[in-house]
Amino acid sequence: MNYGYVRVSSFDQNEARQLNAMKENGLEAGQIFLDKQSGKDFDRPAYRRMLRKLKEGDLLYILSIDRLGRNYAEILEQWRLLTKTIKADVVVLDMPLLDTRREKSLLGTFMADLVLQILSFVAESERESIRKRQAQGIAAAKARGVVLGRRPRPLPENFAEVVQEWQTGAITCTEAAKKCKMPLASFRYRAGKMLQGGK
């Protein structure tokens, strides 16, 4: 049997390109396993179903190696599971060298494994580089005084007056939060900031 595996990282990403590639290789909907989930690990429902279905001699199509996963060590482990343990053939469509049908000799297997290791290493290095650039960008933005994340809701007009009442013991914190129509935790947090000289 022939199967295809398609993965997008989230529900707002479009899987059309991967599905089209599968259909071009003669696969129908019932032969394609689709996950809409991060590739950080292999605990994905469709991927798990696919592993249960795959048998020796079956053929699995994947558009690109990063659709299989993102973690270098785990990609290699899964590649060995698919090709050595299950003994299925795997074709990575955008990388013709990663086609286990091509050459069944020791040299062919060695070449496919070598290419896979290089690609996985490059992909993981690029992700590390992106994470570093993001961290540097966030640090630079903070240094410029850019406020990151959601802006806090404006405080109610009576907030300072109610905080004063609460601080003097005239009302409880719960009563103060109700007067300001705020959740108790939010009132405590914002009141604490105000009393420390913040907003």
C-alpha positions in Angstrom: 0.0 0.0 0.0 1.0 3.6 -0.6 0.4 6.3 2.0 1.2 10.0 2.4 1.9 12.0 5.5 1.0 15.7 5.7 1.7 18.1 8.6 1.0 21.8 9.2 2.0 23.5 12.4 -1.4 25.0 13.2 -5.0 25.2 12.1 -4.5 28.5 10.3 -1.9 27.1 8.0 -2.8 25.7 4.6 -2.0 22.1 3.8 -3.1 22.4 0.1 0.4 22.3 -1.4 1.3 19.1 0.5 -2.1 17.5 -0.4 -1.7 18.4 -4.1 1.8 16.7 -4.1 0.2 13.5 -2.6 -2.6 13.5 -5.2 0.0 14.0 -8.0 1.6 10.7 -6.8 -1.7 8.9 -7.1 -2.8 9.0 -3.4 -6.5 9.4 -2.5 -7.9 11.0 0.7 -8.1 7.6 2.6 -4.4 7.0 2.0 -3.3 10.4 3.4 -2.6 11.1 7.1 -2.9 14.7 8.1 -1.8 16.4 11.4 -2.4 20.0 12.2 0.1 20.2 15.0 3.6 21.3 15.9 6.5 19.1 14.8 8.4 19.4 18.1 7.7 15.7 18.9 6.0 12.7 17.3 3.0 12.4 19.7 0.5 13.3 16.9 -2.7 11.4 16.4 -2.6 10.9 12.6 1.1 10.0 12.7 0.4 7.4 15.4 -2.4 5.9 13.2 -0.1 5.8 10.2 2.6 3.9 12.2 -0.1 1.3 13.2 -1.1 0.9 9.6 2.3 0.8 7.9 3.6 -2.6 7.0 6.8 -4.0 5.5 6.9 -3.1 1.8 4.5 -0.2 2.0 5.5 3.1 0.6 5.2 6.4 2.4 5.4 9.8 0.7 6.4 13.0 2.6 6.7 16.4 0.8 9.8 17.6 2.8 11.8 16.3 5.7 10.6 19.1 8.0 7.0 17.8 7.6 8.1 14.7 9.4 9.4 16.6 12.4 11.6 19.4 13.7 13.9 17.7 16.2 17.1 16.4 14.6 17.6 13.3 16.9 13.9 12.4 16.7 13.7 12.6 12.9 16.6 10.2 12.7 15.0 7.8 15.2 11.7 7.9 13.3 13.5 7.4 9.9 15.1 4.2 11.3 11.7 3.1 12.7 10.0 3.5 9.3 12.8 2.1 7.2 14.6 -0.5 9.4 12.0 -1.7 12.0 8.8 -1.5 9.9 10.8 -1.9 6.7 8.6 0.5 4.7 10.0 2.6 1.9 10.0 6.4 2.3 10.1 9.0 -0.4 10.8 12.7 0.4 9.4 14.4 -2.7 11.4 17.5 -2.7 14.7 15.6 -2.0 15.1 12.8 -4.6 18.2 11.5 -2.7 15.8 10.5 0.1 14.0 7.8 -1.7 14.7 4.4 -0.1 13.5 2.6 -3.3 16.4 3.9 -5.4 19.2 1.8 -4.2 18.8 -1.1 -1.8 22.6 -1.7 -1.5 24.6 -0.8 1.5 26.0 2.2 -0.3 22.5 3.4 -1.2 21.3 3.1 2.4 24.4 4.8 3.7 23.9 7.7 1.2 20.2 8.2 2.2 21.1 8.1 5.9 23.9 10.6 5.4 21.8 13.0 3.4 19.0 12.7 6.1 21.5 13.5 8.9 22.9 16.5 7.0 19.4 17.9 6.2 18.1 17.3 9.8 21.2 19.1 11.2 20.8 22.0 8.9 17.1 22.3 9.7 17.7 22.3 13.4 20.6 24.7 13.1 18.3 27.1 11.2 15.6 26.8 13.9 18.2 27.6 16.6 19.3 30.6 14.6 15.7 31.9 14.2 15.2 31.5 18.0 18.4 33.4 18.7 17.4 36.2 16.3 13.9 36.4 18.0 15.5 36.6 21.4 17.9 39.3 20.2 15.0 41.2 18.6 12.9 41.0 21.8 15.9 42.2 23.9 16.5 45.1 21.5 12.9 46.1 21.6 12.8 46.1 25.4 16.0 48.2 25.5 14.2 50.8 23.3 11.3 50.8 25.7 8.8 48.9 23.5 6.1 47.3 25.5 5.6 43.7 24.4 2.5 41.6 24.9 -1.0 42.7 25.5 -1.5 46.2 26.8 -3.2 46.2 30.2 -6.8 47.4 30.3 -7.3 51.0 31.4 -8.0 51.4 35.2 -11.4 52.4 36.3 -11.8 56.1 37.2 -12.4 55.3 40.9 -9.3 53.0 41.1 -7.0 55.3 43.1 -9.8 56.2 45.5 -10.7 52.5 46.1 -7.1 51.5 46.6 -6.8 54.2 49.2 -9.9 52.9 51.0 -8.5 49.3 50.9 -5.1 50.4 52.1 -6.6 52.2 55.1 -8.7 49.1 56.0 -12.0 50.7 55.3 -12.9 47.9 52.9 -11.6 44.4 52.2 -9.7 43.5 49.0 -12.7 41.6 47.7 -14.9 44.6 48.2 -12.4 46.8 46.5 -12.2 44.5 43.5 -16.0 44.5 43.3 -16.2 48.3 43.5 -13.7 48.5 40.6 -15.5 45.7 38.6 -12.2 43.8 38.4 -11.1 40.2 39.1 -9.6 40.0 42.6 -6.1 38.9 41.3 -6.1 41.8 38.8 -7.0 44.3 41.4 -4.3 43.0 43.8 -1.7 43.1 41.0 -2.6 46.6 39.7 -3.0 48.0 43.2 0.5 46.6 44.2 2.0 48.3 41.1 0.4 51.6 41.9 1.5 51.5 45.5 5.1 50.8 44.3 5.0 53.9 42.1 3.9 52.1 38.9 0.7 52.4 37.0 
